[in-house]
Amino acid sequence: MAMIDCNGVRLAYDEAGKGSPGTPAVVFVHAGIADRRMWDHQFRALSASHRVIRYDWRGYGESGDAEGEFAHHEDLLALLDALRVERAVLVGCSMGGSYAVEAALAAPGRVAGLVPICSGLSGHEWPPEMLAQARERVHGSVPAERLSAYRARIGPVDPADVEAMARAQVLWQVAGPGRGREDLAPEVWEKAVEMCRGVFTRLWSGPASTERQLDPPARGRLGEVRQPTLVVNGLADVPGIQQVSGLLSEGIEGSRRIDLPDTGHLPPLERPAEITAALAGFLAV
């Protein structure tokens, strides 16, 4: 693990491999319920043929705190600058996919390709039924008064509440709303809960911050994306999130789409070999 200064924050990252001259680097952007460890399989495997980079967002993993106003896609582009990456294929999961698309719109010459996996999308409004399900199945795992205090960063954080929230989040998203814990391999469940535990610990105990998204947002600008794009969707993921895979595959001209059966919100963790193979094929074109 190394650290580098980007936009006033220290970002933790790993780098491996060299790749052929002129070959774009591959940069992995993790999900909002995880950290850079979700890419273990893909990072190791693809380093044999490409320069690969993975990093923790500010406020996540081993990176510095998120404080004040910032934009994740700007941090991503600053990371490319700091590591002297001229062009990269951006592989992003969940909101990491959203930030990858934003980076491609903000600096199209820097992005050679896109792989949004179970992606979010800036400017997209989540359907009310999805938000209601999240409140019931995830937020309801912690008493409302304590959850409000944590969000306001008032008082100490009870580790038991962090654990409850992490397990509920993983059950709802990583397993998927129609599956149970038994549908995930034990090592997938444990790693996902461990990463999610770290997310809520930092979210509830770190300094206040404001995330700024691309303006105008990506939702109405998908027709501007010209990079080769592979959209990956988990068919056991939350339906509202799967809708975004449809928006991306329909809105980005020439994109390809893969639907993975019996797969939730973190395919790189749950289906590592399949995702690595899909990425290798995409990069070889």
C-alpha positions, 0 to 999 in steps of 0.5 A: 500500500502506498499513499499519494496527495490528491486534491488536498487529501492523502489517498491510499492505493496499490499499483502493480504490473506494467503492460505493453507500451501504449496500453492504457492502465486499468484503474479500479474504483470501489463501491460505496459499501466497500473499499479497494479490497473488493478488487483482490482477484481482478487486481492480481490477475490483470497485473500480469498483462496490464498496469493496474491501480486500485485506491480507496476513496477519501473517507474510505479504507486507508485514505484520509478523511472526507472533509469539506466539499469535494467531488469523487470524480475529480479525485479520480482524475487527480489520482491519474495525474499524480500517478502520471497515467495518461489514459486508463480504462476505468472499472467502477462498481456501484457508485464507483461506476458513477464516478467513472462515468463522470470522469469520462465526461469531464475528461474524455481524452483521459479515459480509454474505456469504461466498465460500470458494474451494478452502477449508480448514475449521477442525476438519477433519482432512485425509485420510491419503492427502493428507498422505502425498502432501504429504510425498512431493511437497512436503516431499520436495523439501528434505532431511529434516534441513534441513527439520527445522532450518528448521521449528525456525528453526535456522541460515540458510535456503538460498535454493535450498531455498526455491526447491525447496519453492516450486516443488514446492508450486505444482506440487502445489497450484496446478497440481494433483496430476494436472497439470503445469507446462505446464498453467499459463500462464507468468505464473501459474506465475511469480507463484505461485512468487514468492508461495510463495517469500516464504511459505517465506522468512518461515515458516522465518526468522521468529519462533516463533508459535502459531495459535489457531483458533475454539473450538469449530471451524467444522467442526461449526458450518456449520449456524449460517452464515446468510449468502449463500454461494458455494462455488468449487471447482477440479476439478484441486485436491487431492482432499482439499481438494475434499472441503471444498468439499463439506462447505461446500456441503452444510453451509451452507443455501442455498449455491451451488457452482461447479466450475471444470474444469481449475483448481487451488488458486488460481482467482483467479490461474489463472481471473481473469476467471471468478472476477471474473465470478462475484463480480460476479454474487454481489454483484449479488444 
